Amino acid sequence: MGTLLWINGPFGGGKTQTAYEIRRRLPGSTVCDPEHIGFGLHRTLPPELRGDFQDLAAWRAGVREVLGLALKGHPGPVIAPMTLVDPGYFAEIVGGLREDGHTVHHSALLADRETVLRRLRERGLGLGLKRESFAVRRLDDCLERLAGPEFARHVRTDDITVPQVADLVAGAAGLTLAPDTDSRLRHRLRRTWTGLRHLRFD
């Protein structure tokens, strides 16, 4: 069976950046983003019926099945960056994967509210927080829920870099990343490129 690194955290908390930093420095690893399944389900529904896709049983079952397939078929670690704060849904997906025999290492990236808001502004490419309104509305609830013991292990990210967060997340899973040799400029360019590749317009 496979090894999964589930990177949790509030929207704008650095999950995707951390996931791709790990993939860059861990040969054989791959990123499987459960959000893609959710957006696919949204696109099949008329706009007025598009709520939180995590409330769809099809999303939760689909994530468990797809990640299970990846873990069985991919020879290296699988990385899933996804906000998941409902304890029942967490048990259904993460607990279900563990019941299926997979090893799941969960880390929740936490930061102060102002830190996350600043990151959301940066992610919005200077367009303000209106574009990130869903993330802002959910922020306080996410931070409160993720601080609970059921969502440990917690990684505070306010004062450390993305490569340092990646080292902590991978280390908790017993994995050692290749050294980070990026300059400050190259690191910033890499973060910008990763952010641009994962902009959401739907």
Secondary structure, DSSP 8 states (H G I E B T S, - for coil): --EEEEEE-STTSSHHHHHHHHHHHSTT-EE--THHHHHHHHHTS-GGG---GGG-HHHHHHHHHHHHHHHHH-SS-EEEE-----HHHHIIIIIHHHHTT-EEEEEEEE--HHHHHHHHHHHTTTS-SSTTHHHHHHHHHHHHHHTSGGG--EEE-TTS-HHHHHHHHHHHTT---------HHHHHHHHHHHHHHT----
